[in-house]
Amino acid sequence: MDGVRMPGSPYIETPDGLSTWPKLLRLFIPTFSVLLAVAIWKNLVVEFVVFSIIIAFIIAFFRK
């Protein structure tokens, strides 16, 4: 970005380590897709979904 300000952005420059939606989606979608495919293959879809929901609640609780 080199000093170019994005419209509506509170940052004049992009801070290091800033997690944006495109970065997060590039990380989580492939990982989640592979794990879901393995869960389908091993007939563990319900367990995988329950485990994912529990992890999401734990993350949400600690980020609060």
C-alpha positions as CSV (number, residue, x, y, z in Angstrom):
1,M,0.0,0.0,0.0
2,D,3.0,2.3,0.6
3,G,1.1,5.3,2.0
4,V,-2.0,4.9,-0.2
5,R,-5.0,5.4,2.0
6,M,-8.0,3.1,1.4
7,P,-11.4,4.8,1.4
8,G,-13.0,4.3,4.9
9,S,-9.8,2.9,6.4
10,P,-8.7,4.2,9.8
11,Y,-5.1,3.4,8.9
12,I,-2.8,5.6,6.9
13,E,-0.6,2.5,6.3
14,T,-1.3,-1.2,6.9
15,P,0.0,-2.3,10.4
16,D,2.1,-5.4,10.5
17,G,0.2,-8.5,11.7
18,L,-3.2,-7.1,10.8
19,S,-5.6,-10.0,10.2
20,T,-8.0,-9.1,7.4
21,W,-10.9,-11.2,6.1
22,P,-9.1,-12.3,2.9
23,K,-6.1,-13.5,4.9
24,L,-8.3,-15.4,7.4
25,L,-10.4,-17.0,4.7
26,R,-7.3,-18.1,2.8
27,L,-6.2,-19.8,6.0
28,F,-9.5,-21.3,7.2
29,I,-11.4,-22.4,4.1
30,P,-8.8,-24.9,2.8
31,T,-8.1,-26.2,6.3
32,F,-11.8,-26.6,7.1
33,S,-12.5,-28.2,3.7
34,V,-9.8,-30.8,4.1
35,L,-10.9,-31.7,7.6
36,L,-14.6,-31.9,6.5
37,A,-13.6,-34.1,3.6
38,V,-11.8,-36.5,6.0
39,A,-14.8,-36.4,8.3
40,I,-17.1,-37.3,5.5
41,W,-14.8,-40.1,4.4
42,K,-14.6,-41.6,7.9
43,N,-18.3,-41.0,8.6
44,L,-17.5,-38.6,11.4
45,V,-19.4,-35.5,10.2
46,V,-21.7,-35.1,13.2
47,E,-18.7,-35.3,15.6
48,F,-16.7,-32.9,13.4
49,V,-19.5,-30.3,13.4
50,V,-20.0,-30.6,17.2
51,F,-16.3,-30.3,17.8
52,S,-16.1,-27.3,15.5
53,I,-19.0,-25.6,17.3
54,I,-17.4,-26.2,20.7
55,I,-14.1,-24.8,19.5
56,A,-15.9,-21.7,18.1
57,F,-17.6,-21.1,21.4
58,I,-14.3,-21.5,23.3
59,I,-12.6,-19.0,21.0
60,A,-15.6,-16.6,21.3
61,F,-15.6,-16.9,25.1
62,F,-11.9,-16.1,25.5
63,R,-11.9,-13.2,23.0
64,K,-14.7,-11.6,24.9
